[in-house]
Each structure stands twice: as C-alpha cells, then as structure tokens.
Amino acid sequence: MSTDPLVVFTPSGKRGRFPKGTPVLTVARQLGVDLDSVCGGRGICSKCQITPGYGEFSKHGVTVHADALSEWNSVEARYDEKRGLKPGRRLGCQAQVMGDVVIDVPAESQVHKQVVRKAASARVIEMDPATRLYFVKVDEPDMHTPTGDLERLERALQKEWGIDEISADLTLLSKLQPVLRKGKFEVTVALHKSHTDNTARVIEIWPGLHEAGIYGLAIDLGSTTIAAHLTDLVSGEVMASSGIMNPQIRFGEDLMSRVSYAMMNPGGDVEMTKAVREAIDTLAAEIAVEAGIDAKLILETVFVCNPVMHHLLLGIDPVELGQAPFALATSDSISMPARDLDLAAINTRARTYVLPCIAGHVGADAAAVALSEEPGKSEDLALIVDVGTNAEILLGDKSRVLACSSPTGPAFEGAQISSGQRAAPGAIEAIRIDAETKEPRFRVIGCDKWSDEVGFWEETAATGITGICGSGIIEAVAELRMAGLMDDSGLIGSAAQTGTDRMVAEGRTHAYLIHDATAEGGPRITVTQGDIRAIQLAKSALYAGARLLMDERGVDKVDRVVLAGAFGAHISAKHAMVLGMIPDVPLDKVTSAGNAAGTGARIALCNVGARAEIERTVRAITKVETAIEPRFQEHFVAANAIPHKTDPFPELSKVAPLPTPSFNTGGRGEGEAGGGRKRRRRA
C-alpha cells in the first residue's frame, strides 16, 4: 500500500495519493479537479487559489497537520504584498503536498462555475415589509424651544406617519445633522419595525426624497449551497438570485461530519462559522453588483437554515445537536443587527431575522417550507419533501401537520459518486436508456440538446462531458431499473446477463458505461455498483422518513406529493417513483414547488405579519425524531429494494411496468440474456 500523502479535494470529493513535493496544481490536474490557472504556474494570475483545511477529518479518514503543505514561499509573499490573499489561502501552483491534506477549491478558482439550482420561484406576496421608507419634513432647530434633531425627527414621524417612538444607534446619529441640513430638513428615513414590539429603528437616512430604492436579502443557507434572492423591499421584485457553494464542505459533506469536526478539533466551530460568514458576505457583494445596486442599500436579511447551519451561522457550538436529546441553544426566531454576523458588504445598520426552528433536527428551512406551502391549510393530505444533503419532510392537512428530518447524505448532490460532480456546465443532468438496445442518450448542463441530436457534440465541445451531477445519477439508476439492466435489489447484471457490452466488469461487480472519452484525454463516466448503493442508502432514508410520518397519521397513502428545492425542480416524478424515493401516487399528483425554503424566506422578508404566523405555526407542528424511532430502521431496510420490498406501487405500474430480472441467483431471471449457472455475487 502506498505511503504517499493522501490529497482530498472539496467540493468535488476527488482524491488520490501523490509523492511529497508535488505541487497542488499538478495534483488537481492529474485528478481532473476544476482548478483554474492561466499563467503556467508562475504565481502571477492568482487563479489557482486554494484553502487547505487542518485538523481531524473523520469523513475523509485523515488528520491534517500544520505542515501538510510546504511553507509559504517568496512568490506567495510577493503576490500577497502586491494584490492580497485572503487569510488561509495559498496559491496551488506554489504550495506543495507534504502530508495528508484536505483542500477546498473556492468558487472563484473554478473554471466551470457551480450552477446553484435554487432560483426564486414566482410568487404573489402581500407587501408589508418590516423595513419601509418614510419621507418627512422636520422642524428646524429653534433656540426658544431647544430640542435635539433626533427628537424633532421623531416628532415629524409621529405627526405625519403615526409612528410614536424611534431609536437610532451611534453610527446613525453621527450622520443625522449633516443629512438634515443638506436636505433642508426634508429627509427620507428607512425604519425597521419589529413584529414583537412597537419601537422603530432608524436604519438609514437620506437628504430629500430617496428614489434609489431599498433592498433585502432572503438567504437559504444549506449544507451544500448558499442561495440568496435580492429583493426590492418596496415592490417585492426579485432583482437577482445567485448562489455559491458552502465552504464548510471542506470540513465535512454532511451535517454530522461537521459536528464531528467541531468535537474533534478545538475551535473547529469558530473556524466553520468564520468560513460561512465570509462566504455570505462575498455573496451579498456579488449579488449587488449583478443587480447593479449599491450594496449599502441592502437594509435587511432573512435566513433559513437547518439546525446545524443555524448554530454555526450564529456562532454557537453545534456539538449538542450531534447527540440525544439533540438540544438547540434556542428554537425561537432571532432578530439582530446584521453586523453581528460580520456582514460588512451591506448597510452597517441592516437588520437580520432568522426564522424559528421546529426541533433539533428540523430547522428554520423546514419552517420556511411550511410558510411557503402551508400544509396546515390543505384540504387533502400532502407530503412535502425538501431534499438536499438532509431531507426535511412535512406531512399534513388542516387537522394536523407532522415533520421530520432524514439523513439522506450528499449522494443526491452528486457527491460520493464515482463520476459525480456538482452541477456545472458539462455535467450530465438527464439520461435515458433504450430498453431494447440498452444504449444511453443524455443531456448536459449548458446545452439544451440530447446527445443523439444534431449539433450536440459541437455545442458541448468547449465544456466537454465532465461527469454526472445529482439529477443525472438519480435518473441513471432509475433508467437502469426500467431497462432491465439492474434488478430490484440494486444489483447490476453482467454483459452476458443483459446482452450489452455497456456492462463492464469491475472486480466482482459490474458498471454501466455511459460515456468514454479516455481516447481524447477525457473522463470515463460509469454508474458503478457503489454508486447504486449510495443512491439506495439516500433514497431509503428519505422513504423511511416519509413512512414514519404516515405511520404517525395512521395512513398507507397520501393524496399528493410536493417536491421542493433543487431536487423538485430537476427530477421527474416518474424517476423519483421508480427509485422508490417517494410514496406511490398518481404522477399528476406529484408537483414541484421550486425552492420552497427560499420562497418562505422571501415571504418573511416582504411581510412582517408572516413572521408572527410562522412562529405560531411551528409550535403546532408535531416533530417525529427519526434518530430514536425503531420503526425507521425497519422502513429503511425495506426501502432498499427498488422501488420497495413490500410496499405496492400500483400507480407506478400503470405508467412504468418494471421488468423482473434477478442477477443474484443461480438461475436465469426474466429479462436475462445468456444461460448457464451464474456464480452468486454479493451486492
């Protein structure tokens, strides 16, 4: 076994062992990691910036010591002096591998930028924001009736707008007098009024009539991605939507890995908090540029996130969330100054509202989905599934709403998959396998054509076919099942059993070959037995969580299913049901809600009354804890079969009758090709 250092890259998850002294940029190129460089490794362009992580990474099975990379050299020092490097950053062309190391490739260092599939969904929202503009004429100072400028501003607001009491911090007071006089005592003020008290805070003040607008950010802070919607606080219009990868991925792809990192590395929680706050601040600055506005006009932010992200955003150690009874530091909503979260890009007096959490494993993101989709107002029984690295599941109608969280892991995001990658141009996002010929055709991000259509290869020449993202691997596994190339246990057949040389041997198992560009120096993209196992584990956890809620309601079926998040927008209902990710319902009863968590955040941003509503709603939701429920394991095991071992799927059979091969027996199952006894294989 090689003793060379192990190098693990995030967010791609690609890894390999390389001799000491190998430059990080060289390692990245050999592994096919998306790390930019245009200067030939001379330390001039700065495109290859990377961030090494130090400490114990149980997820990756490595401990990274302080000397894992070569020492800071003169090239890096010169670049830092001239142009500046963010703290903790190194130049990949200069840093050399000296020991086991985990290296994060930030978004700005990637050639093929991440496609964050969390665009704002169209939604009519009644506008009643907490932060509003008020134009007033303030009395000029008078020596005969001496009062302060702030008190006269307060009096004007009471007289013209019925606002009784205001407050202002020192930074506002320092600019109050010059602004009043510049505007000849006519000013526009932005006031933030809380839904819990009557005090109005002066957030900003402008001379005369302010017509440049004011804005807010609705932020969906996920384990894998951070999505933000820049919203006009007057009209409710979404000016821009953008997103970035959560840099905490380098500490662990799933939530429990990050909790483990905090447990095993003193100060690890502080390190993760700093990383995510810096990313949010960068995102805020970038989205303002994209929308063509001054970032200082962003006066309010609203956050939704799962409990671990909630604690790490707020600077709270998440260790208690990693062990029963999964206690939150607070489950209530939080209102606070945005500067307490180190958000320097936006207005210094901006306010932040964080939605309440439902329970230790069901967070503010699930609350936002409940606010957006309103299961408690549904006449029929609705199952709402918001899938990411962690799945939030709601089941309810007007009589009762239940909620749980299920640990699906990162496979649905394309991680832990042999040819997997994040959603970026060149990634296979959809696939179909012909049931007769067993040949695939696919579509990649960045091109609307399928691979068997004229012009596809010309249009994808620039990006190439780089890998397979979450939606692609989900469809690929479902297509293998529908084409009879995989049995209901998830076992892939051999070339002899299936009648296609697309099946290639990999040790004692087989893989399905989708695309092979190795002759041109490109990747070889397959679906392996390990990939299928990762998807089985993820989908089993999801289905088991849904079944637990159904058990609690005493039902064997639901009336409709709502798919939320990027998953819902990019996966067909048919493929989800073939896999057994969701309970059996007519396909026309499966709908997509888009980014429901982000929509809930926008509702709370644009309507202050919605904040009080969701705070009441979460208290009425019944939480089911999957981590301690014995039936979860029973449902999980039964759900390993595709679509399911025992639950019937009559609606699915109407639209997609599945073949019944068996590749794990001595005899020939239906749909097998070839004959003779087959040696029993392990899945």
C-alpha positions in Angstrom: 0.0 0.0 0.0 1.3 3.4 -1.0 2.6 5.6 1.8 2.4 8.8 -0.3 0.3 11.6 1.2 -3.5 11.4 0.5 -4.9 14.6 -1.1 -8.7 15.1 -0.9 -10.3 18.0 -2.8 -13.6 19.6 -1.9 -16.3 20.2 -3.1 -15.5 17.6 -5.8 -14.6 14.8 -3.4 -11.8 13.7 -5.8 -8.8 12.1 -4.0 -5.5 10.4 -4.7 -2.0 9.7 -3.3 0.9 11.7 -4.6 4.6 11.9 -3.8 5.8 14.6 -1.3 6.7 17.8 -3.1 4.1 17.5 -5.8 2.5 21.0 -6.4 -1.2 21.2 -5.5 -2.0 22.5 -9.1 -0.3 19.4 -10.6 -2.3 17.1 -8.3 -5.5 18.9 -9.3 -4.8 18.5 -13.0 -4.0 14.8 -12.6 -7.2 14.1 -10.7 -9.3 16.2 -13.0 -10.1 18.8 -10.3 -11.6 22.0 -11.6 -8.8 24.4 -10.6 -8.1 27.4 -12.8 -4.6 28.7 -13.9 -3.7 30.8 -16.8 -0.1 31.8 -16.0 1.5 28.4 -16.3 2.1 28.1 -12.6 4.3 31.1 -12.2 2.3 32.7 -9.4 1.2 35.6 -11.5 -2.5 35.1 -12.3 -3.8 34.1 -8.8 -6.4 31.9 -10.4 -5.3 28.8 -8.6 -6.0 29.9 -5.1 -6.9 27.1 -2.7 -7.8 26.8 1.0 -6.2 23.9 3.0 -8.1 22.5 6.0 -6.3 21.4 9.1 -7.3 19.1 11.9 -9.1 15.7 12.0 -11.5 15.0 9.1 -13.3 11.8 10.1 -15.4 11.9 7.0 -12.3 11.6 4.8 -10.4 9.4 7.3 -7.4 11.8 7.6 -5.8 14.1 10.1 -4.2 17.1 8.5 -1.2 18.6 10.4 0.1 22.1 10.2 3.0 21.0 7.9 0.7 19.2 5.4 1.7 21.8 2.7 5.1 23.3 2.1 5.9 26.6 3.8 4.8 29.9 2.5 7.3 30.9 -0.2 8.6 34.2 -1.7 6.3 34.0 -4.7 3.2 33.8 -2.5 4.6 36.5 -0.2 5.2 38.9 -3.2 1.7 38.3 -4.5 0.1 38.8 -1.1 2.0 42.1 -0.7 1.0 43.4 -4.1 -2.5 42.1 -4.5 -3.5 40.4 -1.3 -4.6 36.9 -0.4 -7.5 36.1 1.8 -6.4 34.7 5.2 -5.8 30.9 4.9 -5.5 31.0 1.1 -2.5 29.5 -0.8 -1.5 29.5 -4.4 -2.0 26.0 -5.8 1.0 26.4 -8.2 3.3 27.2 -5.3 2.1 25.1 -2.4 3.5 21.5 -2.4 1.9 18.4 -0.8 4.0 17.3 2.2 1.4 15.2 4.1 -2.2 14.1 4.1 -4.3 17.2 3.3 -7.9 18.3 2.6 -8.0 21.2 0.1 -11.0 23.3 -0.8 -11.2 24.9 -4.2 -13.2 28.1 -3.8 -15.8 29.1 -6.4 -13.7 31.9 -7.8 -10.9 29.4 -8.5 -13.0 27.0 -10.5 -13.1 27.2 -14.3 -16.6 25.7 -14.6 -18.6 27.7 -12.2 -21.1 25.9 -10.0 -24.7 26.1 -11.2 -26.7 26.7 -8.0 -30.2 25.5 -8.8 -32.1 27.5 -6.3 -33.7 30.2 -8.4 -36.5 32.3 -7.0 -40.0 30.9 -7.7 -42.7 33.2 -8.9 -45.0 34.0 -6.0 -47.5 36.7 -5.2 -46.6 38.1 -1.8 -48.6 40.7 0.1 -46.1 43.5 0.7 -45.9 44.6 4.3 -42.1 44.6 5.0 -40.6 45.3 8.4 -38.3 47.9 6.7 -40.0 50.8 5.0 -39.2 54.3 3.6 -40.8 57.5 5.1 -40.4 61.0 3.7 -40.9 63.7 6.3 -40.4 67.5 6.8 -38.6 68.1 10.1 -38.9 71.3 12.1 -35.8 73.4 12.0 -34.0 74.0 15.3 -35.2 76.9 17.4 -33.2 78.5 20.3 -36.5 79.4 22.0 -37.7 75.7 22.1 -34.4 73.7 22.2 -34.7 70.1 21.2 -32.3 67.6 19.6 -32.5 66.8 15.9 -33.4 63.1 16.6 -36.3 64.2 18.8 -37.6 66.6 16.1 -37.3 63.8 13.6 -39.3 61.6 15.9 -42.0 64.3 16.3 -42.2 64.6 12.5 -42.7 60.9 12.0 -45.4 60.8 14.7 -47.2 63.8 13.1 -47.0 62.6 9.5 -47.0 58.8 9.8 -48.3 58.0 13.3 -45.0 56.5 14.5 -44.7 57.1 18.2 -41.2 56.0 19.1 -37.9 55.6 17.3 -34.4 54.6 18.2 -31.0 55.2 16.4 -27.6 53.9 17.0 -24.4 56.0 17.2 -23.4 55.5 13.6 -26.8 57.0 12.5 -26.6 59.8 15.0 -23.2 60.8 13.6 -24.7 61.5 10.1 -28.1 62.8 11.2 -27.2 66.5 11.4 -25.4 66.9 8.1 -28.1 64.9 6.2 -30.9 67.0 7.7 -29.2 70.2 6.7 -28.2 69.0 3.2 -31.9 68.2 2.6 -33.0 71.5 4.1 -34.8 69.5 6.8 -36.7 67.3 4.3 -35.4 63.7 4.5 -36.3 60.2 3.7 -35.7 57.7 6.5 -35.7 53.9 6.4 -37.4 52.5 9.5 -37.4 48.9 10.7 -40.4 48.0 12.8 -40.3 44.7 14.7 -43.4 42.5 14.8 -42.7 41.9 18.5 -42.5 45.5 19.9 -43.5 49.0 18.8 -40.1 50.5 18.6 -39.0 51.7 15.1 -35.3 51.6 14.4 -33.8 54.2 12.1 -31.7 52.1 9.7 -30.7 54.8 7.2 -31.4 58.5 6.3 -31.1 60.4 3.0 -31.4 64.1 2.2 -34.6 64.9 0.3 -36.6 62.3 -1.5 -34.7 59.0 -1.8 -35.6 57.3 -5.0 -32.8 54.7 -5.4 -34.8 52.1 -3.5 -34.1 49.8 -0.6 -33.5 46.1 -0.7 -33.4 42.9 1.4 -31.7 39.5 1.1 -33.6 36.3 1.5 -30.9 33.7 2.2 -31.3 29.9 2.1 -28.2 28.6 3.9 -27.9 25.0 3.0 -25.3 22.3 3.9 -24.1 22.3 0.3 -25.1 25.5 -1.3 -26.0 29.1 -0.2 -28.7 30.7 -2.3 -29.7 34.4 -2.0 -32.5 36.4 -3.5 -32.0 40.1 -3.7 -35.5 41.6 -3.3 -36.9 45.1 -3.7 -38.5 46.0 -0.3 -40.9 48.4 -2.0 -42.2 46.3 -4.9 -41.3 42.8 -3.8 -39.5 42.2 -7.1 -36.6 39.8 -7.1 -33.8 41.8 -8.6 -31.3 39.0 -8.7 -30.8 35.4 -7.5 -27.4 33.9 -7.0 -25.6 31.3 -5.0 -22.3 29.8 -4.0 -21.0 26.5 -2.6 -21.0 26.4 1.2 -17.2 26.5 2.0 -17.9 24.3 5.1 -17.9 21.3 2.7 -14.2 21.1 3.3 -14.9 20.2 7.0 -17.4 17.5 6.0 -20.0 17.0 3.3 -22.9 16.2 5.7 -24.0 17.8 9.0 -22.8 15.1 11.4 -19.3 15.3 9.8 -19.2 19.0 10.7 -20.5 18.3 14.2 -17.7 15.7 14.4 -15.2 18.2 13.2 -16.2 20.6 15.9 -16.0 17.8 18.5 -12.5 16.7 17.5 -10.9 20.0 16.7 -10.8 22.7 19.4 -12.0 25.9 17.8 -13.4 24.0 14.8 -16.9 25.5 15.3 -15.3 29.0 15.2 -13.4 28.1 12.0 -16.6 26.9 10.3 -18.6 30.0 11.5 -15.9 32.3 10.0 -15.9 30.4 6.7 -19.6 30.6 6.2 -20.0 34.2 7.2 -17.2 35.2 4.8 -19.0 33.3 2.0 -22.3 35.0 2.8 -20.7 38.5 2.8 -19.0 37.7 -0.5 -22.3 36.5 -2.0 -24.0 39.7 -0.8 -21.4 41.9 -2.5 -21.6 39.9 -5.7 -25.3 39.8 -6.0 -25.5 43.6 -5.5 -23.0 44.0 -8.4 -25.1 41.6 -10.5 -28.2 43.6 -9.9 -26.4 47.0 -10.4 -27.2 48.4 -7.0 -25.2 49.8 -4.1 -24.8 47.0 -1.6 -25.2 49.6 1.2 -28.9 49.8 0.1 -29.4 46.3 1.4 -31.1 47.1 4.8 -32.4 43.7 5.9 -31.5 40.0 5.7 -33.7 36.9 6.4 -32.1 33.5 6.9 -33.5 30.0 6.7 -31.2 27.0 7.5 -31.1 23.6 9.2 -30.2 23.5 12.9 -26.5 22.8 12.5 -26.2 25.6 9.9 -28.3 27.8 12.2 -25.9 27.3 15.1 -22.8 27.7 13.0 -24.1 30.9 11.4 -24.9 32.4 14.8 -21.5 31.3 16.3 -23.0 28.6 18.5 -21.1 25.3 19.0 -23.3 22.6 17.3 -22.0 19.7 19.5 -25.3 19.3 21.4 -27.0 18.7 18.1 -24.9 15.6 17.5 -26.2 13.6 20.4 -29.5 12.9 22.0 -31.7 14.7 23.0 -30.4 17.0 20.2 -30.9 20.2 22.1 -31.0 23.5 20.3 -29.5 26.6 22.1 -32.7 28.3 21.0 -35.6 27.3 18.8 -37.2 30.7 18.7 -36.8 33.2 15.9 -33.9 35.7 16.3 -33.8 39.4 15.4 -30.4 41.0 15.5 -28.1 43.5 13.8 -26.6 42.1 10.6 -23.2 43.3 11.7 -23.2 40.7 14.5 -22.9 38.2 11.7 -19.9 40.0 10.2 -21.8 41.1 7.1 -19.7 44.1 6.1 -20.7 44.4 2.5 -24.2 45.6 3.3 -25.5 48.5 5.3 -23.8 48.7 8.6 -27.2 49.1 10.4 -29.0 46.4 8.5 -31.2 44.1 10.5 -31.3 40.2 10.4 -34.2 37.9 11.1 -33.7 34.2 11.4 -36.8 32.0 11.2 -37.6 29.7 14.1 -36.5 26.1 14.2 -39.1 23.3 14.7 -36.8 20.9 16.6 -33.2 19.7 17.0 -33.1 18.1 13.5 -35.8 20.1 11.8 -34.8 23.6 11.3 -35.7 27.0 10.0 -35.6 25.8 6.5 -38.4 23.4 7.2 -40.3 26.2 8.9 -39.8 28.3 5.7 -41.2 25.4 3.6 -44.2 25.3 5.9 -44.7 29.0 5.5 -44.5 28.7 1.7 -46.5 25.6 1.1 -49.0 25.9 4.0 -49.7 22.1 4.6 -51.8 23.1 7.7 -54.3 24.8 5.3 -54.5 21.8 2.9 -57.9 20.1 2.4 -56.1 16.8 1.3 -53.2 15.0 2.9 -50.0 16.5 1.4 -46.4 15.1 1.7 -43.9 17.9 1.2 -40.3 16.7 0.6 -37.4 19.2 0.6 -34.3 17.2 -0.4 -30.7 18.2 0.0 -27.9 16.7 2.0 -30.5 16.4 4.7 -34.2 15.9 3.8 -36.9 17.9 5.6 -40.3 16.2 5.3 -43.7 17.6 6.2 -47.0 15.7 6.2 -50.3 17.3 6.9 -53.6 18.8 6.3 -56.0 21.1 8.1 -56.2 18.7 11.0 -52.5 18.2 11.8 -49.0 18.7 10.5 -46.1 16.4 11.2 -42.4 17.0 10.4 -39.2 15.0 10.4 -35.6 15.2 9.1 -34.0 12.3 7.3 -30.2 11.9 6.8 -30.0 11.4 3.0 -26.4 12.4 2.7 -24.7 14.1 -0.3 -25.3 11.4 -3.0 -28.3 13.3 -4.3 -25.9 16.3 -4.9 -23.6 14.1 -7.0 -21.1 13.5 -4.1 -19.9 10.0 -3.1 -20.5 9.0 -6.8 -17.6 7.6 -8.8 -18.1 10.0 -11.7 -20.1 12.5 -9.7 -19.6 16.3 -9.6 -21.5 19.4 -8.6 -24.0 20.9 -11.1 -21.8 22.8 -13.6 -21.5 23.1 -17.4 -20.6 19.8 -18.9 -22.2 17.6 -16.2 -24.8 15.0 -17.3 -28.1 16.1 -15.8 -30.6 13.8 -17.5 -30.3 10.4 -19.2 -32.5 7.9 -21.0 -31.6 4.2 -21.7 -33.3 2.5 -24.6 -35.0 -0.7 -23.2 -34.3 -2.6 -26.5 -30.8 -1.5 -27.5 -29.6 -0.7 -23.9 -27.9 2.4 -25.4 -27.9 5.7 -23.5 -28.6 9.2 -24.6 -28.1 12.2 -22.3 -28.2 15.9 -21.8 -25.6 18.1 -20.1 -25.8 21.4 -18.2 -25.2 24.2 -20.6 -26.7 22.5 -23.7 -30.4 22.0 -24.4 -29.9 19.2 -26.9 -29.7 15.5 -26.2 -26.5 13.6 -27.1 -28.2 11.9 -30.1 -29.4 15.2 -31.6 -27.6 17.1 -34.4 -25.2 19.8 -33.0 -24.9 18.3 -29.5 -21.2 17.5 -29.8 -20.3 20.8 -31.4 -22.2 22.8 -28.7 -20.5 20.8 -25.8 -17.0 20.9 -27.3 -16.0 23.8 -25.0 -17.0 22.2 -21.8 -16.7 18.6 -22.7 -18.6 15.9 -20.8 -17.1 16.2 -17.4 -19.1 14.0 -15.1 -22.6 13.3 -13.7 -24.5 15.5 -11.2 -27.2 14.7 -8.7 -30.2 14.7 -11.1 -28.2 12.7 -13.6 -27.3 9.9 -11.3 -30.8 9.6 -9.9 -32.2 9.3 -13.5 -29.4 6.9 -14.5 -30.2 4.5 -11.7 -33.9 4.6 -12.4 -33.3 4.1 -16.1 -31.1 1.0 -15.4 -34.1 -0.4 -13.4 -36.6 0.3 -16.2 -34.3 -1.1 -18.9 -33.8 -4.4 -17.0 -30.1 -3.8 -16.5 -30.5 -3.8 -12.7 -32.7 -5.9 -10.6 -34.9 -4.8 -7.7 -32.1 -5.4 -5.2 -30.0 -2.9 -7.0 -27.6 -5.4 -8.5 -26.2 -4.7 -11.9 -26.1 -7.5 -14.4 -23.1 -8.6 -16.4 -22.7 -8.2 -20.2 -23.8 -11.9 -20.7 -26.8 -11.5 -18.5 -28.0 -8.3 -20.0 -26.9 -8.7 -23.6 -25.0 -5.4 -23.8 -21.3 -4.7 -23.8 -22.1 -1.5 -22.0 -21.8 -3.6 -18.9 -18.2 -3.7 -17.9 -16.6 -5.8 -15.1 -15.2 -4.0 -12.1 -13.8 -6.6 -9.8 -16.6 -8.8 -8.6 -19.3 -6.4 -9.7 -20.2 -4.6 -12.9 -20.7 -1.0 -14.0 -22.8 0.6 -16.8 -20.7 2.7 -19.2 -22.4 6.0 -20.2 -19.6 7.8 -21.9 -15.9 7.1 -22.6 -13.6 9.9 -23.7 -10.4 8.5 -22.5 -9.0 8.2 -26.0 -9.2 12.0 -26.2 -7.9 12.6 -22.7 -11.4 13.0 -21.2 -13.2 11.1 -18.5 -14.8 7.7 -18.5 -18.3 8.1 -17.0 -19.9 5.0 -15.5 -22.6 4.0 -13.0 -20.9 1.6 -10.6 -22.4 -0.8 -8.0 -21.0 1.5 -5.4 -22.9 4.5 -6.9 -26.2 2.5 -6.8 -25.5 1.6 -3.2 -25.0 5.3 -2.3 -28.3 6.2 -4.0 -30.1 3.3 -2.3 -29.0 4.5 1.1 -30.1 8.0 0.4 -33.5 7.1 -1.1 -34.1 4.6 1.7 -33.6 7.2 4.4 -35.9 9.5 2.5 -38.7 7.0 2.1 -38.3 5.7 5.6 -38.8 9.2 7.0 -42.0 9.7 4.9 -43.3 6.3 6.1 -42.7 7.2 9.7 -44.9 10.3 9.3 -47.5 8.2 7.6 -47.5 5.7 10.4 -48.0 8.5 12.9 -51.0 9.6 10.9 -52.2 6.0 10.6 -52.3 6.0 6.8 -50.8 3.9 4.0 -51.0 6.5 1.2 -51.0 10.2 0.7 -53.2 12.3 -1.6 -50.4 14.3 -3.2 -46.6 14.8 -3.1 -44.8 18.2 -3.4 -41.1 18.1 -4.3 -39.3 21.1 -3.1 -35.8 22.5 -3.6 -33.4 21.9 -6.5 -34.4 18.2 -6.3 -38.0 19.0 -7.1 -37.2 21.3 -10.0 -34.9 19.0 -11.8 -36.0 15.4 -11.2 -39.0 13.9 -12.9 -41.7 12.4 -10.8 -41.5 9.2 -12.7 -37.8 8.6 -12.0 -38.3 9.5 -8.3 -41.1 7.0 -8.0 -39.2 4.2 -9.9 -36.4 4.6 -7.4 -38.9 4.5 -4.5 -37.9 7.9 -3.2 -41.5 8.9 -2.6 -44.7 7.0 -1.9 -46.9 5.8 -4.7 -49.4 8.4 -6.0 -50.7 9.2 -9.5 -47.9 11.1 -11.3 -50.2 14.1 -11.9 -50.4 14.4 -8.1 -46.6 15.0 -7.9 -45.8 18.7 -8.3 -42.7 20.8 -7.9 -42.6 23.8 -5.5 -39.2 25.0 -6.7 -37.1 26.5 -3.9 -39.8 26.5 -1.3 -37.4 27.3 1.6 -36.1 30.3 -0.3 -39.7 31.3 -1.1 -40.6 31.1 2.6 -37.6 33.3 3.4 -38.8 35.9 0.8 -42.3 35.8 2.3 -40.8 36.5 5.8 -38.7 39.3 4.2 -41.6 41.0 2.5 -44.3 40.5 5.0 -43.7 41.2 8.7 -47.0 39.5 9.6 -45.8 36.2 8.1 -43.1 36.2 10.8 -45.6 36.1 13.6 -47.6 33.5 11.6 -44.7 31.1 11.2 -43.7 31.5 14.9 -47.3 30.3 15.8 -47.2 27.6 13.2 -44.0 25.9 14.3 -45.4 25.5 17.8 -48.3 23.5 16.4 -46.2 21.1 14.3 -45.6 17.6 15.7 -42.0 16.6 15.4 -41.1 12.9 14.8 -37.5 12.0 15.7 -36.1 9.5 13.1 -32.8 9.0 15.1 -34.6 7.3 18.0 -37.6 5.8 16.3 -37.1 1.9 16.0 -39.5 1.7 13.0 -37.2 4.0 11.0 -34.7 1.1 10.6 -37.4 -1.3 9.6 -38.7 1.1 6.9 -35.1 1.8 5.8 -34.3 -1.8 5.2 -37.5 -2.5 3.3 -36.9 0.6 1.2 -33.5 -0.6 0.0 -35.3 -2.5 -2.8 -36.1 -0.6 -5.9 -38.7 0.7 -5.7 -39.6 -1.2 -2.5 -39.5 -4.7 -1.0 -43.1 -4.8 0.4 -45.0 -1.6 -0.4 -47.0 -1.9 -3.6 -46.7 0.8 -6.2 -49.9 0.3 -8.2 -49.9 3.8 -9.7 -46.3 3.4 -10.9 -47.1 0.1 -12.5 -49.7 1.9 -14.7 -47.1 4.2 -16.3 -43.9 2.2 -15.9 -44.2 -1.5 -15.5 -40.8 -2.7 -14.4 -39.0 -5.9 -15.7 -38.1 -8.5 -13.1 -34.6 -9.8 -13.8 -32.6 -11.4 -11.0 -28.8 -11.1 -11.2 -28.1 -12.6 -7.8 -29.3 -16.2 -8.3 -28.0 -19.3 -9.9 -30.9 -19.4 -12.4 -31.9 -17.0 -15.1 -34.4 -14.3 -14.1 -36.8 -12.7 -16.5 -35.1 -10.4 -18.9 -31.7 -12.0 -18.6 -29.6 -12.8 -21.6 -27.3 -15.8 -21.8 -27.6 -19.0 -20.0 -25.9 -21.4 -17.6 -25.3 -21.2 -13.9 -24.1 -17.9 -12.6 -21.9 -17.6 -9.6 -23.6 -15.9 -6.7 -22.5 -12.4 -6.4 -22.6 -10.0 -3.5 -24.3 -6.7 -3.9 
